[in-house]
Amino acid sequence: MARLLPGNPAPDFSLPDQHENTVRLADYRGRKLLLYFYPKANTSG
């Protein structure tokens, strides 16, 4: 995958939310969105 630079649109992706529902980036197209995650949550790292 190519590296994103500031101003590049994010590629579409889907992830489970805290309730295990699948959420897609496309679901929020045209709206402001803040994605916050913990890269080491629930890992041994």
KOLKE-122671 format. One line per field, with one value per residue (C-alpha): residue number from 1; x, z negated, y negated. Coordinates in Angstrom, 3 decimals. Example, Ala and Ser with C-alpha at 12.3 -4.5 7.8 and 13.67 -1.06 7.14 Angstrom:
torse 1_2
xx 12.300_13.670
zz -7.800_-7.140
yy 4.500_1.060
END
This chain:
torse 1_2_3_4_5_6_7_8_9_10_11_12_13_14_15_16_17_18_19_20_21_22_23_24_25_26_27_28_29_30_31_32_33_34_35_36_37_38_39_40_41_42_43_44_45
xx 0.000_1.276_2.122_-0.454_0.670_-1.106_-4.094_-4.424_-7.861_-7.903_-8.569_-11.883_-11.663_-13.943_-13.402_-15.486_-16.670_-16.898_-20.142_-18.655_-20.690_-18.805_-18.250_-16.959_-15.216_-17.646_-20.497_-19.136_-18.303_-18.947_-18.918_-16.136_-14.693_-12.111_-10.567_-8.916_-7.339_-4.910_-2.326_-1.156_-4.506_-5.144_-1.671_1.445_3.356
zz 0.000_0.844_-1.991_-2.610_-2.671_-4.334_-2.218_-0.545_-0.833_-3.032_-1.303_-2.162_-5.042_-7.483_-11.151_-14.032_-16.559_-20.320_-19.803_-17.067_-14.348_-11.103_-10.340_-6.943_-6.168_-3.260_-5.826_-6.841_-3.398_-3.325_-7.126_-9.545_-11.220_-13.931_-14.111_-17.443_-18.239_-20.637_-18.585_-21.532_-23.241_-24.105_-22.968_-24.754_-23.331
yy 0.000_-3.467_-5.815_-8.543_-12.126_-15.061_-16.007_-12.593_-10.993_-7.913_-4.599_-2.999_-0.536_1.253_2.054_3.396_0.832_1.349_3.317_5.561_3.788_3.240_-0.435_-1.592_-4.845_-5.264_-5.423_-8.840_-10.240_-13.995_-14.291_-15.150_-12.091_-11.574_-8.120_-7.367_-4.048_-2.404_-0.506_1.593_2.171_5.809_6.862_7.995_4.973
END
